[in-house]
Amino acid sequence: MPLSVVASAGLPTDRMAATIAPAASLELARRGKSGEWSASELGMDPDQVLRLKQTQGLAELFADQEFSEAHGDADPWEHPDSNAV
């Protein structure tokens, strides 16, 4: 009896792991684990872990900040004293 084996590179479990690993690496970083350790334990590239930490760190850095609204009518290129002679 013939037997066929189908190999799939994109199994749902692989996609779930690709979603969970970045979140896990950020949580491990918050708990003091190094990026190299997290990368090796989660099967990620160390550069990928570093980029995640950088982008998440920026978001956390500014999370509690209030920002003023941009001036809608002001020309950003016009110097305040440009009308003075």
C-alpha atoms as one frame of an Amber mdcrd trajectory, in Angstrom:
protein
   0.000   0.000   0.000   1.508   3.379  -0.992   2.056   5.903   1.734   2.265
   9.653   1.150   3.965  12.004   3.546   3.177  15.682   3.294   5.540  18.109
   4.945   4.208  21.552   5.749   6.524  24.403   6.646   3.743  26.595   7.981
   1.966  24.506  10.574  -0.369  26.443  12.892   1.839  25.581  15.877   4.798
  27.285  14.164   2.714  30.406  13.632   1.531  30.365  17.241   5.126  30.078
  18.427   6.109  32.986  16.186   3.415  35.069  17.887   4.146  33.960  21.437
   7.962  34.150  21.327   8.214  37.964  20.969   5.843  38.534  23.884   7.719
  35.984  25.957  11.081  37.601  25.174   9.800  40.981  26.366   8.478  39.468
  29.578  11.799  37.701  30.173  13.624  40.998  29.621  11.412  42.655  32.243
  12.383  39.862  34.628  16.086  40.510  34.054  17.001  37.775  31.583  19.562
  38.688  28.941  18.656  38.994  25.291  21.080  36.226  24.376  19.531  33.859
  26.906  15.990  34.692  25.762  16.946  34.243  22.111  18.492  30.829  22.706
  15.616  29.598  24.888  12.904  30.831  22.506  14.646  29.963  19.238  14.880
  33.585  18.141  17.671  35.595  16.579  19.455  37.830  19.160  19.029  40.834
  16.840  15.291  40.178  16.730  15.133  40.213  20.538  17.136  43.463  20.627
  14.788  45.168  18.143  11.748  44.080  20.138  13.258  45.432  23.344  14.113
  48.733  21.666  10.664  49.327  20.195   8.845  48.207  23.338  11.182  50.270
  25.493  10.334  53.413  23.541   6.623  52.744  23.886   6.969  52.198  27.639
   9.184  55.268  28.015   6.490  57.571  26.622   3.407  55.677  27.857   2.574
  58.113  30.687   3.458  61.312  28.836   0.947  63.874  27.687   1.614  65.587
  24.404   0.280  68.923  23.242  -1.671  69.259  20.031   0.171  70.464  16.969
  -0.562  74.015  15.890  -2.910  73.507  12.954  -2.505  76.881  11.230   1.150
  77.533  11.959   3.716  77.072   9.195   6.452  74.871  10.702   9.049  76.456
   8.410   8.212  80.052   9.240  10.468  81.672  11.819   8.523  83.584  14.497
  10.417  86.803  13.697  10.185  86.512   9.907   7.672  89.416   9.650   9.936
  91.763  11.580  11.979  94.189   9.534
